[in-house]
Amino acid sequence: MDEANKIFLGCRVKLAAKVSGIHLWYKDDSQAAELTSGYYNLNDRDGYRPIARMLSRHHAIFNFTCLEMRDSKQIAAAKSGPEELVQQVAERKLR
């Protein structure tokens, strides 16, 4: 982000980062899909918060995916929780 800010210095450009909402296995204690994607997001640790903080420091937009997804449209065996994930990220972002 530092380098991008340097490149666009003086331009009227707002930087944004698309952050994937890894909702598969969200309702499982292991949250394996997030962990294998590099998000250390467990019940006692918010893996999306460090990303949000970094983007905030650089005045960048946090573009979060899976906002349009519904739990009821997911396969139960996948223990998917897009609605809960969006709620987690939104609540912590507002604090």
C-alpha positions as CSV (number, residue, x, y, z in Angstrom):
1,M,0.0,0.0,0.0
2,D,2.9,2.4,0.7
3,E,4.2,1.9,-2.9
4,A,0.7,2.3,-4.4
5,N,0.2,5.5,-2.4
6,K,3.6,6.8,-3.7
7,I,2.7,6.0,-7.3
8,F,-0.7,7.8,-7.1
9,L,0.5,10.7,-4.9
10,G,-1.2,13.9,-6.1
11,C,-3.8,12.0,-8.1
12,R,-7.4,11.9,-7.1
13,V,-7.4,8.1,-6.7
14,K,-8.9,6.2,-3.9
15,L,-7.1,2.8,-3.3
16,A,-9.2,-0.3,-2.6
17,A,-8.5,-3.9,-1.7
18,K,-10.8,-6.7,-2.4
19,V,-10.8,-9.0,0.6
20,S,-12.2,-12.5,0.1
21,G,-14.8,-13.6,2.7
22,I,-13.8,-17.2,3.2
23,H,-17.1,-18.6,4.5
24,L,-16.6,-22.3,3.9
25,W,-16.2,-24.2,7.2
26,Y,-16.9,-20.9,9.1
27,K,-19.3,-22.8,11.4
28,D,-16.7,-25.4,12.2
29,D,-14.4,-24.8,15.2
30,S,-11.3,-25.4,13.0
31,Q,-12.4,-22.8,10.4
32,A,-10.0,-24.8,8.1
33,A,-10.8,-22.9,4.9
34,E,-9.8,-19.6,6.4
35,L,-6.6,-21.0,8.0
36,T,-5.5,-22.6,4.7
37,S,-6.2,-19.3,2.9
38,G,-3.9,-17.4,5.4
39,Y,-6.6,-15.9,7.6
40,Y,-6.0,-16.7,11.2
41,N,-9.6,-16.3,12.1
42,L,-10.7,-18.3,15.1
43,N,-13.3,-17.8,17.9
44,D,-10.8,-15.9,19.9
45,R,-8.9,-14.1,17.1
46,D,-10.2,-12.0,14.2
47,G,-8.2,-12.7,11.1
48,Y,-9.7,-9.9,9.1
49,R,-9.0,-7.1,11.6
50,P,-5.3,-6.8,10.8
51,I,-6.2,-6.4,7.1
52,A,-8.8,-3.8,7.9
53,R,-6.4,-1.8,10.1
54,M,-3.7,-1.8,7.4
55,L,-6.2,-0.5,4.8
56,S,-7.4,2.1,7.3
57,R,-3.9,3.3,7.9
58,H,-3.5,3.9,4.2
59,H,-7.0,5.4,3.7
60,A,-8.0,2.6,1.4
61,I,-11.4,1.0,0.9
62,F,-12.1,-2.4,2.4
63,N,-14.1,-4.2,-0.4
64,F,-15.4,-7.3,1.2
65,T,-16.8,-10.3,-0.7
66,C,-19.7,-12.6,0.2
67,L,-22.0,-9.8,1.2
68,E,-24.7,-11.1,-1.2
69,M,-24.5,-14.7,0.0
70,R,-27.0,-16.4,2.3
71,D,-26.5,-19.3,4.7
72,S,-29.7,-20.9,3.4
73,K,-28.3,-21.2,-0.1
74,Q,-25.2,-23.1,1.1
75,I,-24.7,-26.8,1.3
76,A,-25.1,-27.8,5.0
77,A,-22.1,-30.3,4.9
78,A,-19.8,-27.4,4.1
79,K,-20.7,-25.7,7.4
80,S,-20.6,-22.4,5.5
81,G,-21.5,-19.2,7.3
82,P,-21.4,-16.2,5.0
83,E,-23.9,-14.2,7.0
84,E,-22.1,-14.7,10.3
85,L,-18.8,-13.9,8.6
86,V,-20.1,-10.6,7.2
87,Q,-21.6,-9.8,10.7
88,Q,-18.3,-10.5,12.4
89,V,-16.3,-8.3,10.0
90,A,-18.9,-5.5,10.1
91,E,-19.2,-5.4,13.9
92,R,-15.4,-5.3,14.4
93,K,-15.0,-2.7,11.6
94,L,-17.4,-0.4,13.4
95,R,-15.6,-0.5,16.7
